Amino acid sequence: MLRVGSNAACMACRNLVSTNMGVRFRVPLQKLHPLSRAIHHRYSGNTNPQRPPHRTAARSFTSMSRLPIRPPKPPPGSGGRGHQQQRNFWVARLAARLLRLRYILLGSAVGGGYTAKKTYDEWKDMLPDFSEYNWVIPDFVWELGEHIDLDKLAKALPEMEEIAKLLPDFDKIGENFTFLKSLLSFETSGDPPLKATDSSTAATQDSSDKQYKKSSDKEKIDQLQEELLRTQLKYQRMLERLEKENKELRKVVLQKDDKGIHQRKVKKSLIDLYSEVLDILSDYDANYNTQDHLPRVVVVGDQSAGKTSVLEMIAQARIFPRGSGEMMTRSPVKVTLSEGPHHVAMFKDSGREFDLTKEEDLAALRHEIELRMRKSVKQGQTVSCETISLSVKGPGIQRMVLVDLPGVISTVTAGMASDTKETIFSISKAYMQNPNAIILCIQDGSVDAERSIVTDLVSQMDPQGKRTIFVLTKVDLAEKNLASPNRIQQIVEGKLFPMKALGYFAVVTGKGSSGESIDSIKDYEEDFFQNSRLLRDGMLKAHQVTTKNLSLAVSDCFWKMVRESVEQQADVFKASRFNLETEWKNNYPRLRELDRNELFEKAKNEILDEVISLSQVTPQHWEAILQKKLWERVSTHVIENIYLPAAQTMDSGTFNTTVDIKLKQWTDKQLPHKALEIAWETLQEEFARFMAEYKGKDQDDIFDKLKEAVKDESIKRHKWNERAMDSLRVIQHNALEDRSITDKPQWDAAIQFMEETLQSRLKDTESVISDMVGPGWRQRWINWVNRTPDQHVRNETKNELDRLLKLHDEHTAYLANDEVTTVRKNLEGRGVEVDPVLIKDTWHQLYRRHFLQKALSHCNLCRRGFYYYQRHFVDSELECNDVVLFWRIQRMLVITANTLRQQLTNTEVRRLEKNVKEVLDDFGEDMEKKTHLITGRRVQLAEDLKKVREIQEKLEAFIEALHKEK
């Protein structure tokens, strides 16, 4: 430790701080502690504390401060005062040392921090830039770092000793390769493969040793091949184990992300966006030569070649219905494969998720697919072109879109439609003629290659093989059955079939049992190729076998094709959209672009408004219409069957009795039924009237066909409440039983009703008589017409019967036989031959007119008879019984109309509105119905325009996501 004075302590502290900071600077004297500053002035020879010493003195003193300093001697004569000063000096020196320690600590902290930061920056600059490899690990993995148990993850990874055990013995492999190289050089040049270590020993070898050496060389070659195969299998097992652990890790991460740890909106995956575009295109009837050229993997093959099994291995689940030798795939099935935390499947138009890890859900999914296939097939057909859309998600599944097509057949069997073969060919060609479609050609390896049909079809659609991947299935059966395994090698090398392909694969999809699981099939496939001589003898290469390698290759090819063609297809739909928009602007400039569904919703709202308008009809309007229609319907029965028979009686008692009997019969049998019919017809007419009035208010005539269909179907479904008939019968019976007219207005109303009715009937009767007898003398002179012979006979008969009525004013309604004979003889005397039937027929009309005229006269007399009616109400004989009858009929009409109006407004209008809503809902779910009822170029143009816009928008969103993934 240095011994320093006050100035030396200050200078040492200042130099130390400057050295630690790495910068040459000095601490100003004014910044020092006051005590240190006083000591500094004293020993530097500066008497003025405000004046700093000279720099040279400071430098010299600094250089001297490195020597040991002795305490100064006290001056002579100072005595005790000197001892006191010496003690004070040591106190000051102790304080200076403490101050120096504080500055040393402060300088060390600041300098050390700066040096550490500088060292960290230098090391950071030396590290490489890993920003380009951020795509390897998703962003949410970094966000989930704190939620993942890293200790558990570290324990799950294999130890270094285990990895070292799996690695091969590279020294041994090097020796084997050296031996193999020397052996090959010996076979080509004739030189010995190994140099002799001892020339004398090599010279003395005999022929037996050479033969033994050749056999040992062959054994080493076999051992080398087996060791290479074992090494490859070790690596493959290691990769599979790591992939399985990676799958579990990704499943955990996806599950955490799916539970919303980040509280962010989950976006659709890239493959889901692409699948939505394909779903829209499958339903799009393209115009303007707009074709669907977006890539998808089309799976084609002969029937029972193993197409469905290959697809199930790729999807890692037994999801398709199976049958032994029969056709199971009856319509195209589009399967969208993507990665997810759970192994589930879902249809495009359904919200139900099928858990593919549960056998009951797998069975339900297979059953649902089979039902959808059979439902899509029309009557009389075997296959359908309607696509069933299905999505499958699960850990480790490769992303792609596959379309499983019905198997190609060579012969139509019993139970199939006659055009089944041609229909399957047309469906397959429609999918394969897409220039960007990847054709996955499935060939059964267990049958003769010459029996293949699909290879010729594929070679026609893709002669250069630029987008075809050939898959040979059932290789285990092929190896067992074929006498020449080289035939399999010719197939996978593309030398046997007249077709070309991007790649050739050989797979095994199980032992043929429908109960096998995917894991058991994978194990069986791995064991087969591990022990197969096809791979051991080099006939097949390692990358050409197993469905896993096939899945990886197909996925890579699919996404390569997507990236190359999707932007071009987006431009095509952009041009199509421009053409459609131009046509709409030119033809329908003032109309909104409403597609069929939007037009249906608009028409639905209008129809419902019209139905609601029925509830706004006033009660007076309903009752007036009902009363008028009811009387028009029953007036003939009342006059002909009730009033006229009763009025021809001689006394009031008989009249009332006849009326009561006939009214009771009428009420029990006909009147309620007639009333309900009239009410139902009135409701229909009012409904039609409102629809017609609404149509006149700038209504689009494109809805006419739909409204008419809705009205007819609603009326057809509507049924009147049967209980209403019983209650109405009781009400009508009670109304007709009442005979008491309480006031003069009711009496006058009844007389007016009776008079109007009788006048109307009298007018009709006179019209009938006029037609019978022909025109009168005035009409004959003015219109220059004559009577027919029949009219002349009837006219003569009429004149004769009129004279009879004048003589007998109170005559009955019927002529007696002697009266008919008398009339006939009188007519014969004037030279007119007449038939008795004609006489009776003419008499009926004449007597009817005569009776109605007398009834009208009596009606006029009864106008003044109300008070007499009131005074003699209890008397045995009543006048104006016919007025009372018409009052009873009129009151029954009023009460019936009121009852029907209440039933209409309270029940039937609401039921009709409900029926209309049900019909509209049924029509809305029936797309064929809507297409039939809402038609026209305007509708089709709006439909195309909407779909093209939707396709373009989804394609642009997919392209944007695709660029981000790059």
BELWO-V378702 format. One record per pair of residues at least 24 apart in sequence whose ideal C-beta (glycine too) atoms are under 8 Angstrom apart, sorted by the first residue. I is the first residue (numbers start at 0). J is the second residue. If there is no record, write none. Layout:
i->[I/I]
j->[J/J]
//
This chain:
i->[1/1/2/2/3/3/3/3/4/4/4/4/4/4/5/5/5/5/5/5/5/5/5/6/6/6/6/6/6/6/7/7/7/7/8/8/8/8/8/9/9/9/10/10/10/10/11/11/12/12/12/12/12/15/15/15/16/16/16/16/16/18/19/19/19/19/19/20/20/20/20/21/21/21/32/34/34/34/34/35/35/38/38/134/137/139/139/139/140/142/142/143/143/143/143/143/146/146/147/147/147/152/155/155/156/157/162/165/165/165/167/167/167/171/172/172/175/175/175/175/178/178/179/179/182/182/192/224/225/228/228/228/231/232/242/246/246/247/249/249/249/250/250/253/253/253/253/254/254/256/257/268/268/268/269/269/269/269/269/270/270/270/270/270/270/271/271/271/272/272/272/272/273/273/273/274/274/274/274/274/275/276/276/276/276/277/277/278/278/278/279/279/279/279/280/281/281/281/282/283/283/283/284/286/287/287/287/289/289/289/289/290/291/292/292/292/292/292/292/292/293/293/293/293/293/293/294/294/294/294/294/294/294/294/294/295/295/295/295/295/295/295/295/295/296/296/296/296/296/296/296/296/296/297/297/297/297/297/297/297/297/297/297/297/298/298/298/298/298/298/299/299/299/299/299/299/299/299/299/299/299/299/300/300/300/300/300/300/300/301/301/301/301/301/301/301/301/301/301/302/302/302/302/302/303/303/304/304/304/304/304/304/305/305/305/305/305/306/306/306/306/307/308/308/308/309/309/309/309/309/309/309/309/310/310/310/311/311/312/312/312/312/312/312/312/313/313/313/313/313/313/313/314/314/314/315/315/315/315/315/315/316/316/316/316/316/316/316/317/317/317/317/317/318/318/318/318/318/318/318/318/319/319/319/320/320/320/320/320/321/321/326/326/326/326/326/326/327/328/328/328/328/328/329/329/329/329/329/329/329/329/330/330/330/330/330/330/330/330/330/330/330/331/331/331/331/331/331/331/331/331/331/332/332/332/332/332/332/333/333/333/333/333/333/333/334/334/334/334/334/334/334/335/335/335/335/335/336/336/336/336/336/336/336/336/336/337/337/337/337/337/338/338/338/338/338/338/339/339/339/339/340/341/341/342/342/342/343/343/343/344/344/344/344/345/345/346/346/346/346/346/347/347/347/348/355/355/379/380/380/380/381/381/381/381/381/382/382/382/382/384/384/384/397/397/397/397/398/398/399/399/399/399/400/401/402/404/407/407/407/408/409/424/427/428/428/431/431/431/431/432/434/435/435/435/435/435/436/437/437/437/437/437/437/437/438/438/438/439/439/439/440/440/440/440/440/440/441/441/442/442/442/442/442/442/443/443/444/444/444/444/444/444/444/444/444/445/445/445/445/448/448/448/448/451/454/454/454/455/455/457/458/458/458/458/461/461/462/463/464/464/464/464/464/465/466/466/466/467/467/467/467/468/468/468/468/468/468/468/468/468/469/469/469/469/469/469/469/470/470/470/470/471/471/471/471/472/472/472/473/473/474/474/474/474/474/474/474/475/475/475/475/478/478/478/484/484/484/484/485/487/487/487/488/488/488/491/491/491/501/502/502/503/504/504/504/504/504/505/505/505/505/506/506/506/506/508/521/521/561/562/565/565/565/565/566/568/569/569/569/569/572/572/572/572/573/575/576/576/576/576/579/579/579/579/580/582/583/583/583/586/586/586/587/587/590/592/592/592/593/594/594/594/594/594/595/595/595/595/595/595/596/597/598/598/598/598/598/599/599/599/599/599/601/602/602/602/602/603/603/605/605/605/605/606/606/606/606/606/607/607/607/607/608/609/609/609/609/610/610/610/610/610/611/612/612/613/613/613/613/613/613/613/614/614/614/614/616/616/618/618/621/621/621/621/621/621/622/622/622/622/623/624/624/625/625/625/625/625/625/625/626/626/626/626/628/628/628/629/629/629/629/629/629/630/632/632/632/633/633/634/636/636/637/638/638/640/641/641/642/642/643/643/643/645/646/646/646/647/647/647/650/651/651/651/651/652/652/654/654/655/658/658/662/662/663/663/666/666/666/666/667/667/670/670/670/671/671/671/671/671/672/674/674/674/674/675/675/675/675/675/677/678/678/678/678/678/679/679/679/681/682/682/682/682/683/686/686/686/701/701/701/701/702/704/704/704/705/705/705/708/708/709/709/709/709/712/713/713/713/713/716/716/716/717/717/717/717/719/720/720/720/723/723/726/727/727/727/730/730/730/731/731/731/734/734/734/734/734/735/735/735/737/737/738/738/739/740/740/740/740/743/745/746/746/746/746/747/747/748/748/749/749/749/749/749/750/750/750/750/750/752/752/752/752/753/753/753/753/754/754/754/756/757/757/757/757/758/760/760/761/761/761/761/764/764/764/764/765/767/768/768/768/768/771/771/771/772/792/792/792/792/793/793/795/795/795/795/796/796/796/796/796/796/796/797/797/799/799/800/800/800/800/801/804/804/804/810/812/812/812/814/814/814/854/857/858]
j->[64/65/67/68/64/68/95/99/38/42/64/68/92/95/35/37/38/39/41/42/91/92/95/38/39/42/43/57/60/64/60/61/64/68/35/95/96/98/99/35/36/39/57/60/61/64/64/99/98/99/102/103/106/102/103/106/102/105/106/109/110/110/106/107/109/110/111/106/109/110/113/110/113/114/98/91/94/95/98/95/98/91/95/964/252/252/256/261/252/260/261/252/255/256/260/261/255/260/251/252/255/248/244/247/244/240/237/233/234/237/226/230/233/226/226/230/219/222/223/226/219/223/220/223/216/220/216/535/535/529/534/535/541/529/395/394/395/394/338/394/395/340/394/338/339/340/394/340/341/340/340/337/338/398/398/957/960/961/964/335/336/337/398/399/400/335/337/390/953/956/957/960/400/561/957/333/335/388/390/400/953/950/953/954/957/333/400/333/347/388/946/949/950/953/950/333/386/388/946/943/946/950/943/943/575/578/579/571/572/575/947/433/433/433/434/435/564/567/568/571/433/435/561/564/565/568/433/435/436/437/557/560/561/564/565/333/400/401/402/430/433/436/437/557/399/400/401/402/436/437/439/553/557/401/402/404/427/430/431/433/436/437/438/439/401/402/403/404/439/441/404/407/427/430/431/438/439/440/441/453/456/457/406/407/440/441/442/443/453/406/407/408/441/442/443/450/451/452/453/326/405/406/407/408/406/443/406/441/442/443/453/472/441/443/472/473/508/403/404/406/441/403/472/508/509/439/441/470/472/506/508/546/549/334/401/403/508/517/506/508/517/520/521/546/550/396/397/401/546/549/550/553/391/393/396/342/355/393/395/396/517/342/344/355/361/391/393/517/361/365/513/516/517/344/355/361/364/365/368/389/391/365/368/403/365/366/368/369/372/365/513/381/382/405/406/408/415/369/372/403/404/405/406/372/373/375/376/381/382/383/405/371/372/375/376/382/383/384/385/386/387/405/384/385/386/387/402/403/404/405/426/430/368/386/387/389/402/403/386/387/388/389/400/401/402/389/390/391/400/401/402/403/388/389/390/391/400/390/391/392/396/397/398/399/400/401/390/391/392/396/398/392/393/394/395/396/398/392/393/394/396/394/392/393/392/393/394/391/392/393/389/390/391/392/389/390/371/387/388/389/390/388/389/390/388/391/393/416/416/419/422/414/415/416/419/422/419/422/423/426/422/426/429/550/551/553/554/554/558/553/554/557/558/557/439/430/430/452/453/456/452/452/456/456/456/460/456/457/460/461/460/466/466/560/563/564/568/466/466/467/468/553/556/557/560/466/467/468/468/470/553/467/468/469/470/498/500/470/472/469/470/471/472/490/496/472/473/471/472/473/474/476/477/487/490/505/473/476/477/480/486/490/495/496/496/496/497/498/497/498/498/496/497/498/499/498/499/499/499/493/498/499/500/501/501/501/556/560/498/499/500/501/500/501/502/503/504/549/552/553/556/493/496/498/500/502/503/504/504/505/506/549/503/504/505/506/506/507/508/507/508/505/506/507/527/531/533/544/507/510/527/531/531/532/533/532/533/536/538/538/533/538/539/533/538/539/538/539/543/556/543/552/543/543/544/548/549/552/533/539/543/544/544/545/546/549/546/546/547/961/961/954/957/958/961/958/954/951/954/955/958/947/950/951/954/951/947/944/947/948/951/940/943/944/947/944/940/940/941/944/936/937/940/937/940/937/941/944/945/941/938/941/942/944/945/929/930/933/938/941/942/929/941/701/702/933/938/941/705/922/923/929/933/702/702/705/706/933/919/923/693/698/702/706/690/706/709/915/919/912/915/916/919/693/686/689/690/693/686/908/911/912/915/912/689/693/682/685/686/689/908/911/912/904/908/909/912/685/904/900/904/681/896/899/900/903/904/893/896/897/900/896/681/685/677/678/681/895/896/899/900/892/893/895/896/677/680/681/673/674/677/892/895/896/892/673/676/677/670/673/756/665/669/888/756/760/665/665/884/881/884/812/847/850/884/850/854/881/811/812/850/876/876/877/878/880/875/876/880/881/880/880/884/735/887/732/735/728/731/732/735/728/732/728/731/895/724/725/727/728/731/724/727/731/895/899/719/723/724/727/899/899/719/899/902/903/907/717/719/907/903/903/907/908/911/714/710/714/911/933/935/937/938/933/932/933/934/922/932/933/922/932/915/918/919/922/918/911/914/915/918/914/917/918/907/910/911/914/907/902/906/907/902/906/898/895/898/899/894/895/898/891/894/895/887/890/891/894/895/887/888/891/887/890/883/887/872/865/868/883/886/865/886/865/868/882/886/862/865/886/889/882/883/885/886/889/858/861/862/882/885/885/886/888/889/858/881/882/885/855/858/859/885/851/854/855/858/855/847/851/848/851/852/855/844/847/848/851/848/844/797/844/845/848/797/841/844/797/831/832/833/837/837/841/826/829/831/833/822/826/831/833/837/838/841/841/845/825/826/838/841/842/845/845/845/846/849/846/843/846/850/838/839/842/881/881/882]
//
